[in-house]
């Protein structure tokens, strides 16, 4: 692989703009990644660690000039869901298992590069991603209500947490509630004025000053001591057994799929925006190395972040150089500025994360899907409900399955057509019910999908029905194969049977416009099946050959 693709060549004139973009990302993302630790269940300092070594590793070894890699709400939620019952949240054992998961995700990513599994990024459709991320947003936002109200909280699922919060409403901490409302007002207000204003940073800084000056620690919970200095470079300190790996495997795979799909989609979008090239394979390695860096610096899985990528792009960043500047700023914070974090009220982080969750809820996207594609809307809703009521980990598996089912459903029952010459001799599509013939005794039937075991029965039924109901009776039956890029064994056997059936009815089967891959594949030998003289390059060739019979 080639290193520094996301950095070189360096345009010296752009260095100030890259520095400003790095400063902007640091100011906007530092409070955000600290908030993600409330989702993941890890210490606050681990959020800052995700913006150090992992960010640098992808900056050096990834190919995308724009993708920002760091903590992410979706993978943080999957992490917390997957470690329930395996270790106490926030404990050393819990953090060590989070590191093991980062190693496992890295292994999946590098394996995907070695065996060419990058195509798996295409198996999470935009529809299910909208449903999945909306479900994550609801779960994340609901999980922060207790923190914003200063309640003890309780329950594991979204529904149980809401019920627990309602039962504890008489114990609401007024100081925590006021702090949360103030933080939300500052963040939303700053966003209304300009998206470049670091509302979260202003709110966090103001809350720390207020907490220090007004001694809010006597009325509400504070973060407490946050360690300073660099993370230790080491392997996760945990005795890993095979049973542990098996238990973690579904969680690691779910995170791997999210990382793969979300990172690839973001990289593609920005590469297209700026007409640049990027290598999905190199990005897989870069993401794998970033997660190895996360595992060895005591933090959790990192992912390509669409929101952080947009932050840098809006600020004028056009290469990974801005990310290296961000990492340098985080380094300074870790060395010199962690002490003030001890005064931060926990309600502040809850409010920050609550707004992150609300931002993930894409009602406009769901409404758009509903109006444009009703069946895909229900796929998105099922994914959403699975995430909210069952779990994030299970939700991503359901998302993959539903994507595959939706794709298979379309290929399972393709909308096939009959073609006939219209005005000017241009072939016009018609429904099968029209029974239209291109010439008396000639039907041209376009099959609009690859032929495989699931739709071969439809092929057989439609051809048989068209032949039996044709008026006048058919002499030729032409299959327009211009959309057929593959024929599996079952479909090939169906074609052989149809060829024989039509021959018994004195109907000749011919094929028009077969793709080269189908015509030349010796496994099913299409030309031998129908005859060398029964394959035509164009539909007009079919009409000419059929017309010569009439003469």
Buried (B, 14 or more C-beta within 10 A) or exposed (E): BEBBBBBEEEEEEBBEBBBBBBBBBBBBBBBBBBBBBBBBBBBBBBBBBBBBBBBBBBBBBBBBBBBBBBBBBBBBBBBBBBBEEEBEEBEBBBBBBBBBBBBBBBBBBBEBBEEEBBEBBEBBBBBBBBBBBBBBBBBBBBBBBBBBBBBEBEBEBBEEBBEBBEEBEEEBBEBBBBBBEBBBEBBBEBBEEEBEBBBBBBBBBBBBEBBBEEEBBEBBBBBEEBEBEEBEEEEBEBEBEEEBEEBBBBBBBBBBBBBBBBBBBBBBBBBEEEEBEBBBBBBBBBBBBBBBBBBBBBBBBBBBBBBBBBBBBBBBBBBBBBBBBBBBBBBEBBEEEBEBBBBBBBBBBBBBBBBBBBBBBBEEBBEEBBEEBEEBBBBBBBBBBBBBBBBBBBBBBBBBEBBEEBEEEEBBEBEBBBBBBEEEEEBEBBEBEEBBBBBEBBBBBBBBBBBBEBBBEBBBEBBBEBBEEBEEEBBBBBBBBBBBEBBBEBBBBBBEEBBEBBEEEEBBBBBBBBBEEBBEBEEBEBBEBBEEEBBBEEBEBBBEBBEEEEE
